Amino acid sequence: MSKYSLILELSGTVVQGLAFRAGASGRVIEKIAREYVPLTKENVSAFVQNHFPETATVYFNLPYRGSFLRELEFPFLEKKKVQEILPLELSSLVSYDPEEIVYDTHLYPDLENSVSHVVVHGASSEEILPWLSLFSELGIPVGGIYSPPDMFVNLIQYLPGEKALYCFLTRDRTFLILMDHHRWQFSRVVPLGYFRLLEKLKDLFRDKNVSIEQILLSLPPLDEEAMAAWLKRNYSMSDAKVKQWRKEFQEFALSLEKEISLSLKNSEEDPTSLKIYAATDLFSFEHLRTLFAEGLNGVEHFPVEKTPLVKNERSDFFLASAMTQVTSRRAMQFLKGKLRKLTVKKKSSFPLSVIIPTAVALILFIFSFLLDLSASARERKARKNEISQIYKQYFPGTGDGGNDPVAAAKKQLLLQQKKTEIYRKFFSLPRFSETIVELNSKLSSIPGLAVESFAYSENKYSVKVIVANFEEVNSLKSSLKESTVFKKVETSGERTMPTDSGKRVRFNLELVLEDK
């Protein structure tokens, strides 16, 4: 069975994973599993080994404890200058030693006002190290560490660029993200998830082992009266408990509304004037809208059908969103520097079995030949026959070595060495399919990018590309330079060209593949 990539969500109340492969028609989900256990290294290790024994690469989320999310503004546009000043600013904004954090950024330049809006997400490396250690012990390479807020922003990029607030309700957290024309305006991670509601609803059932998640996932779209009848019929709930059920939903909805209002108050945004989209991995669309409508007006369901998640059920929303993020080249990157050095590397197969027996055979031949010099003619003849037999054992189908099996063995060894060099060269280069997938990911991260021509020769890609502006040229070039499969990235011939939709930029892109 071929191996797969694994997405892991590590939170305080659940460990869940999604295994996927890259197929001809895109990503294919192989398996999803979850366990409601305390978050410990022992539990995660057992979870991976029991449910996903064929894991080739693992991706996991930034830990909630020790992570931070900040937005900053700088009165200039130079990206290099932003990166130079940012560490100094962060030292006063986070409660961790600047040397002990890992972070990444998204930069949104405001050309009109010459201002750079920077979104920073990161975490203390001390909170990440135990998980890198765990996967190292399991012998599983870590492909990356993903940011939950960033993975939701990645989904929003597929939608029209309207100004709206996006609320993503998960088991342990609620993510609030304000976007305006694909620009990250405001974000907050609220420590309020639906686990609080589940715990209160659980007290309404006699059977304490009942899965409230399964009840909510199977709850049909009913009005209040019909829902009461459904709960009474399927779970023998009394009128008083049905009333309490309704009350718990109302209180949780008001808590959400309060958190959203407080968050937007600091950003000077009025929730009544904003379009609000909500999504979760638990409730149906109808019940989610009802839940948010308790405290907010005009809440609509997040338009999943406009994103790559259209084929995934709502119970897989979080994991499937993470899958799209880790395969996006626009995603934030946290596995770098000393953290990258601590991960297990993928082992490349090299055919040492080809040359080792041959080398052993040659030693035997030479040793036998030296002994033959001091033997009598009869002994030499017997020894020669013996050498021929040894030759046939190590080189079947190539004759008996003729009059000089040692010379023939040397010849065979040279042939094997030439083959080995071919293998060595082949295995030292990235797979063609791997580089194509990588290049496609990078190009597709730029909305509206067009490819005029594409050529490959002598370990190099030559591509003619059309983008919206020169900023996207630099953005694409920077993104490609971060790749591990390209040794050299060059652009040339940048020039503007008129189109029906306005001026665009055409340029040449040359990529040299990296040796492994």
N, C-alpha and C positions, 0 to 999 in steps of 0.2 A: 504494500500500500504506500503510495507516495505521500510525502509529508506536506504539511500545510502551515500557514501563518496563523498566529493566535492573537486575538485582541482580548485583553484582560481589563476588567473594571475592578479595582480594589477600593472598597469603601468599608465603613465601620460596621455595616449590618449585612452585607452580601458580597460574595465573590462570584463573578460571572464571566463567562468567556464565550467568544465566537471564533470558530475556525473557518478560514476561507482560503481558496486557491484562486490564482489568476487564470481564467479560462479564455478560450478564443473569443467569447462573446462578453467578456468582462469578468468582474469578480464573482465567484460562485461560493455561496455560504455552504459549508459542509456540516457544521454541527454547532448547537448552542446549548450551554449548560449553566446552571447557577446553583449555589448552595448558600443558605442563610446561616453563616457561621461567623464567629469573631475573626477580625482581621489579624492573623498571626502568620509568621513564616511557615510554621508547620501545617496550618490549614491550607494555605495557598499551594504549598508543595504537594500535599496529598490531592488537592483539587486538580492540579495540572496533570499529575501522573495517572490519576484515576479516569479523568474525562478526556484528556488530550495527550495521549502517550506519543503520538507521531508529530509533535510540534517541531518545526524547523526553525522558526523565528517567532519571538514574542514581542508584543507591544503592550505597555501598560500606562495608566494615567498618572499624571503628577499627583503625589499624595495630597489629600486635603489638609492634613496637618503639616505646617511648614511651608505651604504655598502662599503666594501673594499675587495680586493683580493691581497694577497701577496705570493711570493715564497722566501724561505730562505734555506740556506745550513749551516749545522753544521758539524764540523770536528770530529764527533763521531757517533756511531750507537745506543747507548742506548736510547730506547724510553722514559724511565722515565726521563733521563737527558734532553732530548729534551723538554718534557712537563714542566720541571722546569724552563728552561731558556727562553722558548718562550714568556711568558708574558713580560719579561724585554726587549726583542728585539722588540716586538710589540709596546711598549710604545714610541719608537722613530720612528716608521714607520707609525703610524696612528695618525690622528689629533683628537682623542677622548680620554677621560679619560679611562685608562685601566679598572677601576671599572665599567664603563658604557657601555662596549661592550660585545657582545656574539659572540663566534666564534667556529669553529671546524676545524680539520686538516686531511689531508691525508699525511702519511709518506711513502716515497719511499727510502729505504736504498740502498746505493751503496756499496756492500760488498767488491768489488775489491779495492776501494779507501778509504774505511772506512769513508764514507760521508753520511749524512742524508739529503735528499732533502725534504722539508716540504712545502706543499701548505696550505695556511690559507685563509679561507673565513669567513667573519663575517659582523656585522653591529652594529651600535649604538642601544642600547636597547631602547633609547628614541623614535626611529623611529618605533620600533616594538610594543611598549606598546599601542598606540592608536588602533591598529587592534585587539590586545588581548582584550582590553576593549570593542570594538564593538561586537565581537563574544560572549563575556561574557554576554553583554546586550541582545543578541539574544538567549541566552541559548544554544549555539552550542559549543561542545567541540572542541578544536583545536588539531588535531592529530599530527601536525608537521609543520615546516617551511622549505621550500626547497630552495636549491641554484641552480639557472639556470645553471651556469657553471658546477656544479657537476652533474646535471641531464644529461647534454650532455656527460660528461665523462662516466657516467653510461651506456649510449647507445654505446659509442665507445668500451667499454669492450667486447661487443658481436662480434667485428670484429677481423680479423687477426692482430697480433701485429706488423704491419709495422710502419715505421716512416712517419708521415704525419701531415699536418696542417688541422684542421677542422674549417670551418667558418660557423657559424649559424646566419643567418640574421633574426632578428625579427622586430616588428613594431617600437620599441624604441631603441634597442641596437643591436650591432653585437658582438658575442662572438667568440674569436679566441683562439683555444686550440691546442697546439703542443704535440703530444703523440709519444712515441717511445717504442714499445713492451709493451704496456699497462702501461707505466710510464708517469705520468703527467710532461712534461718538461717545458712548458711555457703556460701562459694564459693571456688574456687581455680582458676587457670589453670596447668596443668602443662606445661612445655615438652617434652612427650614425645608424639609422634604416630606413626602407623603408617608414616611415611616411613622411620624407622629400621629397621623390620622389612623393608620393601620392598627397601632397599639390601642387606641381608644375604641375602635370598632371591634377589636378582638374580644373585649370584655362583654360584648352583647351576645356572645355565643356560649352555649354550654360546653361544647367541645373546644378546648383551648388549642388543639392542634389544627383547627380548621385554617385553611389558607385564604386569608382575606384577599390577597392578590388574585387568586383564581376566581373568587366570587365577583370581583370588580371587572375582571377581564371577560367574564361570561355574562355580565349584567346586560340584558337587552335594552334598546333605546325606548324607555317607557316614561309616561308622565308620572307625576307624584303618586296618584291613586293606584295606578297599575303597578308601580314599583313596590308599593306597600303590599299589594296582594301577592306579588312574585316572591317577596322575602318571606311572607307568612307561609306560602305554599311550599317553598323549597327548603326553608330552614326553620320552620315552626316558630317564627318570631312573634311575640305578642305585640299588641298595639303600642304598649309603652316602649318596647325596645325599638320598634319601627320609628317612633317619634324621636327617640334618642339618636338613632341612626341619622335621621335628618338634621338634628341639632348639631351633631359632630361635624357634618359636612359644612354647615353654615359657619361654625366657629373657625374651622380650618380655612374656609374661603375668606373670612374677614382677616385672619392672620396674614394671608397672602396679600390681600389688598393693602394692609397696613405696611408691609415690607416694601411693596412696589411704590407706594406713595412716598414713603420716607426716602427711598433711594432716588426717586425722581426729583424730590424737593431740592436736593443738593445740586442737581443738574439744571435747575430752573425750568423743568419741563412739566407741563400740566397733563396728567394721565387722561383727563377727560377730552383733551384735544388731540391725543395721539391714537393712531391705529395700533391695536395690540393683537399680536398673534401668540397663541399658547400651544405647547406640545408636551407630551409626557410619554413614558413607556408603560403606563398602567391603564388609564381610563380610555374608554371609547371616545370618538370625536364628540358625540352628543353629550355625554356626561361631563367631559372636560369643559365644554362650553358652558354647561349648567353650573359647574363648580366655580368657574371664574366669574360668571354673571352674578353670583351672590354678592360680590364686592366691587366689581368693575363693570362698566357698561361698554358694549360694542366689542367684546373680545371675540376674535375669530380663531379658528383652528389653523395652526401652522400648515401651509400648503405643501404637504409632503409629496403630493403627486407631481410637483414641479421640480423635485430633486431626484437624485439617483436612488432614493429610498422607497420609491413608489411600490416596489414588489415586496417590501418587508413589512411584517405585521407590527402592530404598535408595541407589542411586548419586547421587540428587538430594537426599538428606536435608538436607545443610547448606544448599544454595541455597534449597530449598523452605521450610525453617525461617526463613531470612532474609526470604523473601517474606511470610510471615505476620506477621513482626515489623514490617516497614516499613509495613504496612497496618493495624497496630494502634495505636490512639490512646493506649494505655497505655505504649507503648515509650519508652525513654530517648531524649532529644533532645540531639544534640551540635552540630548546625548552627545556631548562634545567635551573636548579637553580631557581632563583626568578621568571623567566618567566613562568616556569612550574607551579608554585604555583598560578599564576594569571589566569589560564585557568579553564573553567567549567569542572567539572568531570562528567563522564558518570554515570547516576543514575542506580543503581542495584535494580531490583524489588524484594521486600521481602513481603511475604504474611501476613502482619499484620492483614488483614481482617479476617484471620482464628482465631486468638487468641483473638482479641478485643471483638467480640460478646460473646465468651465463658466466658471471664472474667466478662463481664457485667452480664451474666446469673448467674454465681456463686454468685456474690454479692447479686443479687435478691433472690436467693435460701436461702443463709445464713440469710439474713435479715428476710425473711418470716419464717424461722425455729425458729429464736429467738422470734418472735412474738407468735409463736405457743406454746411456753413453758408456757405462762401465760393465754392461752385461755382455755375455757371449752372443754370437749371431743367433743361436737358437733361442736364447733368452730374449734377445731383441725382437725376434719374430713373434714370440709369445706375448711379449709386452706390447708390441704393435697391435696385435689382435685384441688385446685387452683394452688398449686405448681406443681402438675403433668401436668396441662395444660400448665404452663409456660415451664416446661421441654420439653414437646412435641413440643412447638414452636421453641425452640432453638436446639433441637436434634431430628428432625423428623426421623422416621424410626428406632429408637433405643429402642422402647418400651416406657412405661410410667414411668420408674424409679422404678417399683415394690413397695415394702413397704417403701422404703427410697429414694425418688427422689433426695434429697440433696446429699447423698452418691453416687448415680448414676451419678449426675452432676459432682461431684469431679472426679470420674473415667473417665468420658468423657473429662474433662479438662486435666487430665494427658495424655490421649491418644493424644489430640490435641497438648499438649506441646511436646510430643515425635516427632510428625509429624513436628512440627515447627523446632525442633532441626535438623531434617533431612534436611529440607529446608535450614536452616541457614548454615549447613555444605556444602550443594550443591552450594549455591550461594556465598560462601566465596572462592570457588576454581575457577581458570580459566576454561573456556570451553575447552573440549578436542580438538575440532576442531580448537579453537584459538591457542592452544599451538602447534598443528601439523603444522598449517600454519606458525607460528612464527619460529619453528624449521626448516621447509623446506626452508624458506627465508634465514635463517642464513647459512645453509649448501650450498645452491645453490649460495651464494655469493662468494664461493671459486671455481675458475675454475678447472675442472678435479677432484674434490673431489668424492670419491666413498664410499658407505655405505655397509659394509659386513654383518652386522646384526643389528636388531632393536627390542627392547623389551620394554614393559611398564608394571609396577606393582607397587602398593602401592604409587601412586602419584610420580612416578619416571620413567624417560626414561634411558635406557641403550643402547648405540649405539657403534658399532665398525666402525671406520672410517679410510680411507686411503687418505693421502694428499701428495703433492709433497715434502715438506720439513718441518723442525721444526718451521720455521717462520710462516707457515700457521697454525700450531697447536696453537701457541700463539695468532695469529690473530683471529682465530675462537673462542678461549676461551674468549678473550677480548670482542669480538662482542656479544657472548652469555651472558656475565656478564652485559652488558648494557641493556639487555632485561628486561621488566617489568613482564614477566610471569614465570621467573625462579628464584627460591630463592637461589639455590646452583648450581655451575658449577664446576665439577672436571674432570681432565684428568689423565690417568694413563697408564702404560705399553707402553710408547712410545718406538718404536724401528724401525730401518730401515729394509727394505726388498727389495730384488732384483726383478725387473720386466723387461718386454721386452723393456720398454722405459727408463730404468735406475732405480736407487734406489728411493724408496718412503718411507713414514713414516706411520706405522700403530699404532693406539692408541685406548684406551677405553675412552668413553665420558659418564659421568653420570650427569643427570640434574634432580633436584628436583623442582617441581612446586611451585610457590609462592602463598601463601594465599592472597586473596584480602583484 
